[in-house]
Every structure is written in C-alpha cells, then in structure tokens.
Amino acid sequence: MLQKSPFVEDGEQQLPALQTTLRRFRHASGATHLHFDNVDAHRAFCVGFRTSPSDSTGLPHILEHIALCGSQRYPVRDPFFMMLRRSLQTFMNAMTYPDRTCYPFATQNRQDFFNLLGIYLDATFEPQLSAMDFAQEGWRLAPKGEDWCIKGVVYNEMKGAMADSDSQVWDALGRQLLPDTCYRHNSGGSPLAIPTLAHGDLVAFHRRTYCAANACFATWGDIPLAEVQASFADYCERHPGSAVELPELQAPLDAPQRLDIPVPFQAGQDERDVTLTGRTWVWGDSADIDQVLLGELTDQLLLGHAAAPLRLALEHSALGRSASGSGYQAYLRNGIFTAELSGMEAAQQEALFSLLDSELPKIRDRGFSREELDNALHQLELRRRRIGGDGMPFGLIQCLRAIGVWCCGGDVLPALDQEQALQRLHHLAADFNFWPGFIQAQLIDNPHRADFTCQPDAGWEARFDQQEAALTKNLVSGLSATELAQRRDDDEELNRRQMAPMNLESLPDLDLRDIPAERPFASGLALDAGLTSYRCATGGITSCHLAYPLGFISSADLPFLQTAVGVVGKLGFGDADYQAAARLLDACCGGISAQVELASDRQDLNRVQAFAVFTIHGLDSRIEEWLPLLQQALQGQRFDETLRLRELLLASLSHLNDSIIQAGHSLAAAAAQQGFPGLSGFMHQWSGLGRRNSLRQLLVDQAQPEAALQTYASACQEILTRIRSHAPHLALIHDHDDRQRLQQLVRGLWPQPSNGVPAISELRFPSPQAPYQAQAFVLPTPVNFNAMALSTVPAEHADAPALAVACRYLTHERLHRQIREQGGAYGASASLQSATGTVTLTSYRDPRLADTFAELSDGLLWLHQAQLEAQALKEAKLSLIASIDNPLSPSGEARRSWLMGLIGHRPERLNVFRQRLLAVTVADIHRAAQAHLQPQQAQRATVTNLERAEQSGMNWQVITL
C-alpha cells in the first residue's frame, strides 16, 4: 500500500514548450513544493527562503556561507566543499539574491541526488552556525603582528565585488530609487558595514527565515516524489516557523533623482574605463508575468537590435563605448529599465540626458509599425521557447525561476505558462494606440527615475583604506586588554581548527564503481559528406552551423581574425547597411553568431587547430526565410561601415574592462602563459588583457584613428574572403525528423562538400624577445587576483591524467585550506587545462599577494612526495569526472559533439582519457609532479593595486590598466 504524501497537491500546469508538467504541492506547515514532472534523468533540486535584509551587514550572504559549514546530522567543518569531492554533481552552489537565498544542485546520478538532498536539507534547516565559522566566513578582528586587521571570506569577497563602477552604481540606485524596500540595502554586504554584524544576529535571522512556512522547494526530473516529499516533511514538521513578509513593492516616487557617484580610479587610467552614465526608470511588478513580458517586449522594441530606435540613438551618438548595460530587468520586485552608456568622458556625461530627452518623444511620435511589433514578439517567443542549459542545467534554471516568482508572491503556475501569457501580450501589442501612451507614461513623464553619472575618484582607494583603518581602530579601542587577548586566543584556535583533520564518517559518499563507464555524447546522422544532422529537444528551434577550417591562417592574421569572423551578421551585407541587416535578421530569426573555435592538438602542443564557426537559428516553421540570410551575410559581408565597426570594437573593449574585477584571476592566468607553446601562449593577446591593450591602441591611442581603422577593416575583409573561398562543414540541429527537407535547403545554398582544408599547424604569436618577467596589472582594487602557470603536456601524454588528478588533490588538500580558509580569499584552485596543456594555479579576491604565491609554490613541491590516502585520491577522481561529464543543453551537446569530431577529439578518445584518469596511482602523481611541476619554471601574473605590487618585493613589471 502506498504511503500517503504529507504534501497535498493543489494545482498543475502543462508546459508544452518545456516538455513538462508543473505541479504545486503544499504542506500543513505552509511550505510549498513545485515539481517539474518529466522523465529527465538530469535531476535538479533547489530550496529557497525569503531573506529580505534590513541593513547592509551582509547578513543573508554570510548566513548562506555559514549554513554550509556543518549541520546537526553532518557535523563536519566543511560538508559543502567536501561533497564537491564526493559527488558526481553537475551543479552545486548557494546564491544570495537581494530578497531571497537559494540552495540549488543538479546531478544525473540517482544515489547522488539523495546524498546531496540530505546534505542540503540538513544544512539549511539545522546548521551548526558556530562562532568559529562566523569568524572564518563572515568577519573577525584578527591580530596582524602587534597590530590588528579585519579578516573573513565574505568580507574580502565584498571588498572585491564593490570595487568597480557597476557595483557602485547599482548600490546607489537601490538606495535612491527603492528607499522603502529591502533593495535599498546591500544583501551581499557593504564592506564597512559587515563588521557591525554580531554572531547572535545571524543565529536569530536563521531561526526567523529558514523555516518551512518561509520555504519553497523546487524539483525537476525523474524523481520518486513520495520519497522526496517525505524528506522535506521531516524538516518541515520540526521547523514550521512563520512566513516572513513578501519583498516590498516600492510605491512610485514623485520626483526624478540625480546621482553623481564616486568610483574607483587611479592616476594613469583612462577615465573612460570607469565611467558609466545613464537613466534608470522603475515601473511594474516582477511578480506579474504580464508586466514582466511587457517589459521584455519594450526592451526588444527599443534596444533589441542594432536598428532599434533607442539603441541606435545611443550607439550613434558617439558619446560612449557601449550601451550593453541597457535594458529591462525583473530580478527585483519592481521592474527596472535602464538606458546607459559606458566609456564616456566625464565632462560629456550630461549630454546623454539631453539625448534621451530629445529622442524619447521622437520614438513616441513615430510609434511602431506592425512589422516592428511582429518582429519583437517573434524574438521574445524565440528566447522564451529556447531550451538552454549550457551555463547551468536547464531544469535548475526553471527551478530558480519558479522560486523567484514564489518569493515575490506571484502565482507560479500561470507565470511559467509562457504560451498563454504570450497570447495576452500579442493582443495588447496589437493596439497601436497603446504604445505612445505607454512610452509617455513610463519613460517621458515617469518621475520614478534617476539620472546617474560616475565621477572618477583618484582618492577612492585611499579613502576606503582610511575608513577601514579607522573602523579597525574603533573596534580595537572598544575592547579591553582581556578581550583583545581572547581575540588572539580565538584566532589561534581557529587556525588549529582549520588545520585539524576532519571526521568525515557522517558524510555520504560514492564509489568509483558508481561512475558510468563512458560519457555519453550526442550522435548525429551524416546526410552526405560534410553535412551532419542532430535531432534533439530544441523547443521547435532549428540551428544551422558552418565550420570553415583555418589551415591557411598565419600568425600575422591573428590580430584581425577574431574581428573578421565575429562581425559577420553585425555589419551590413550586400546592399543592406547594418541597420537594414539588423531589421532583416530580427524579422525572421534569432540572429547570426560567429566565433573562432581553437583547440590544441592532443599530441603536440605546438599544433593548434582552428575553425571559423558561423551559426544562425530560428523557428523551424520559418527556415526557408532565415537560412539564406547566413549565406548572404557570408558572401556579401561589408567592411566599409567603419563607424559601426568602431562601435562594435569599443563594445568589446568595454566588456574586457568590465571583466577585470569579476574575472581577474582568469585574465592573470592568461597573462602568465605568455610565450608558452601553442594555444596557451597567445590567449593573453587573443582574449585577455593583451587584447584589451590592442583594442585601446587601435581605438584610443592612434594619431589618425580613422585611417588605422580602415586599414584594420581591410585586413579583416581579406581574411574573411579567404575563409569563405573554401567549402564548410555543416551541422543541423533540430527536433523533428524531416531531414530530407533540411538537406535540400542546405545544399541549395552550400552545394559543395568540405574540401578537407587542414587545421592550423604550429600557429603562435611571436615569442617575447626577452625572458618573461612577472607582470602586475594595477588598478584601484582592495583585493588581488593571483595566477601561476606552467606549460606541461598535451592531453594524450602519459602524464596528463596524473597531472589532472594532482591539481585537483592540491586544490582539495592545500589551497582551499591555506588560501581560502586561513588566508581569507574567496577561492583558490589548481587545474590542468587539457585544451592547452597548461597547469594554472589561481586565487580570487585574495587579500594577500606574496604569501599566496609562496603557498602556491610550496604546494607544487608538496605534490612531489605527498602522502595521498585512498579516500582523497578517489575524491579527486570523482570531482574530475563530474566536471568532465557535466552536460550542456541538448543543442549544446550536439554542437560540441560535432566540433569535437571535426578536430579529432572523438568520444572514444575522450572516454579512453576518463579510463586513464580513473587508473591514476599515487606513484603516477609523484612522477608527473616531479617531472612537470617545478615552481622555478612557473610564470606569474597578478591583478592588484600599485601599492601592494610595489611593497610585495616580487620584482613585478607593473602595467597600469
């Protein structure tokens, strides 16, 4: 007899576009369970709690960290990070939003699902919340010789997170535009406010918010519902609690606001690298799917493509570098719409507001044609129907979306039924008289808005240091000698605790026998030579991919190759200028994307294989309209629109600037590989800070920029001409079985099969004339992004699997403890990049510089003779296999399988690597580490500030960003 579920079902909604049924259940305690019922074996889980902050101490964020530091059932110092080693998870994390906290995971292994479910439920409902974990993860007053300083993982994380213009702007906008809501506070934590948070406040906040009445569980896939709900109910019955208030909806403000925001800046920087200028409006309720879709449609109409009127006005103004931050967002309770430009000169920022004041009435008066409305609705439908999952498992995306609606008090079932909501939007948009009044009300007359400018502040960093020093002094002065002595004792106790071995007997585990013998790969059907078809779930969207082999490209072409390929479909083609081309693509498809795919040879690092890959996608029902556009764009691509080309390159420069604070460790790692053989040696110039500097020289530093740009465009055009003179390999990805029709369409446009042009051989940027000197890229940042790199062996070398396992073991057993737990960095890791044969060691948002590099070097030496226990060796292998087996979306898997086949990385070869990895022994690790991981052979780079670089004693070549 089946046991009755403790949850009662109170509604369901068929979601055909997602190939699932959404079922809603409720527990007597008030807990909600949302289950996406389908047969997907890629199972997902998330539990979310409303955690609206009442200050900027970072309480929700710090609680998120500490909840994962041990629980009643799993009294282990660090069960979350330990389970990353003991699991075949495809995603594990925790996220603090401005109004909620979510704990998601996904896995393809049934036993693993229940292992992780137990960890997550106990961590959230019954965490230990020890004062020691608060000191490690949150903040503590710690001795620094005879002096004192503030330490803590979240404290250092937020010092780094708040050190760029974007963060400063959005922090200020929240305070100014949403003053009566939780969004006026920084849920992650303002660095100078974090040290005012007490441990007791955190414990009380957990008790109030992490309870059943304030919880929403979301699950996806093929799970035994009754068994899972019984696990939920066990905790719900012990911790019923009371629901907290919904996140507030800000009442409209009656007067426009003005914000002049100081942002970090240092002497020698270009002020345009830090300026961000714009106008932000508030309207709508994100809990209402109709208002959200209306906001998204407005975004598409005004900004959705190069010829959209507001984007055209912003980008054509020549006032700034990029409008990429513009658009509608529904991640807060109130809807937010922004029109902004990055990269403006400080003295010109006011001109943007005059531009908006003049252009918006023109847009209102002109209105939108039936064609524009139909095209915008078509694009919105494409985005909503597309089955993604390349960045995060698709099921988990839906779980997080559902919890977001629940958090704001929305009705989840209709909110996720995009088909009905889109029908209502079609009806609304059909009324031509609606749009002038809407634009007048929401963008012209709406007083609930703010104009903001960034003021480059050369004193920002020094002022923060002074404020931090004053705060530290104040904390110290408030303690007696006895209390300070106790703080020293506590810090020593924390160090002993961090170094002590953990008793892991309570944690669940997997065996190597639980690992699938092979990783599955998408299989395609060869329709003819050079044309492969893949059938998978795509939501009715078909995509066509062309790959041109680049065996004829030389090193001299490399500075131009990325642009030559990447601008296809973004400039005009044939008789159409870029605006007409944008309208044409917008009318019938999801657009053209293009990039160069690079891969090192698996046997010889000096050989780099490369393809120019061009993709177009759209609804299958309209493929006859959109497929010819890719052929037309390739054959007729124009390079005479140099002003538009400049706009595109400036947007790339702006993107690279924005990535420094968010991905500084990756940029430092690329810099540390300069001069290495093959692919790794030119990634700094290809996509890192070297690329940023090249773009600056082209766009900013030229004495005759127009002439330089015309020369650059001519070189790009010549390269594309050579590329398209060959026949491409083709792939079709779709969800129907009418392959013959697709083959006829494709061969009507590209009749010749691929002619076997070879891949690139021995392609590299010129080696540096002098030996590499460690480089420090400096800007105003209160934390460091450190990297060390060694060139090792290609993927099929006998030592490659051992190096991969060794790096994972080094991360688990040394770097995580020394650099994150003890040093206070947000993260530290070592990894073998099999695509380049490079071992990289990095730290992220790290308060230390020289000490971290010393520990990275010591870690390499430690590997030479490290005594690996069998459990630790197994965990290193498990976590590696989890990363290798992590799937993409169905279409992403198909595309990857096709590209791997082109470069010879076929499934059988990759599965052999998996087997070799599982066979690695301790002796293999010692041998490989001694042969390839010598610290004196490593190259180093860091993103830091000038003072720390000069005081580190590390003989940096200093480069101002």
ABEGO torsion letter per residue (X at the ends): XBBBBABBBAEBBBBAAAGBBBBBBBBAAGBBBBBBBBABABBBBBBBBBBBBABAAGAAAAAAAAAAAEBAABBBABAAAAAAAABABABBBBBBBAABBBBBBBBABAAAAAAAAAAAAAAAABBAGBAAAAAAABBBBBBBEABBBBBEAAAAAAAAAAABAAAAAAAAAAAAABAABAAABBAAEBAAAAAABBAAAAAAAAAAABBAAABBBBBBEBBBAAAAAAAAAAAAAABAEBBBBBBBBBBBBABBBBBBBBBBBBBGBBAAAABBBBBBBBBEBAABAAAAAAAAAAAAAAAABAABAAAAAAAAAGABABAAABEBBAABABBBBBBBBBGBBAAAAAAAAAAAAAAAAAAAAAEBBAAAAAAAAAAAAAAAABBBGAABBAAAAAAAAAAAAAAAGBBAAAAABAAAAAAAAAAAAABAAAAAAAAAAAAAABABBBBBBBBBBAAAAAAAAAAAAAAAAAAAAABBAAAAAAAAAAAAAAAAAAABBBBAAABBBBBAAABBABBBBBBBBBABBGBBBBBBBAGGBBBBBBBBBAAABBAAAAAAAAAAAAABGABBBEABBAAAAAAAAAAABAEBBBBBBBBBBAABAABBBBBBBBBBBBBAAAAAAAAAAAAAAAAABBAABAAAAAAAAAAAAAAAAAAAAAAAAAAAAAAAABGBBEAAAAAAAAABAAAAAAAAAAAAABABAAAAAAAAAAAAAAAAAAAAABBBBBBBBBABABAAAAAAAAAAABABBBAGBBBBBGBBBBBBABBBBBBBBBBBBABBBBBBBBBBBBAABAAAAAAAAAAAAAAAAAAAAAAAAAAGBABBBBBBBAAAGBBBBBBBGBABBAAAAAAAAAAAAAAAABBBBAAAAAAAAAAAAAAAABBBBAAAAAAAAAAAAAAGBBAAAAAAAAAAAAABBAAAAAAAAAAABBAAABBBBBBBBAAAAAAAGAGBBBBBX
